[in-house]
């Protein structure tokens, strides 16, 4: 172990500029990969962005469907149909037959 440390120390003393540039380059690469604006973070953010876009499309579709339901519910025929089907309302003089499925 001492031999390895001694060889490293001799290399640093013999080529200080080369060692400095290698360390600086390694730190630069490390920061490009794992820093706040690094590549890894960017890939994660792009994946999250794609997921949010998909969710937005699904919600937009749901909004459109709900708007169509609201438009349909405002029509008098649909109100009468819902009252007859859900609440068993009838007009005066009508006979109501309820058929239940098992």
Buried (B, 14 or more C-beta within 10 A) or exposed (E): EEEEEEEEEEEEEEEEEEBEEEEEEEEEEEEEEEEEEBEEEEEEEEEEEEEEEEEEEEEEEEEEEEEEEEEEEEEEEEEEEEEBEEEEEEEEEEEEEEEEEE
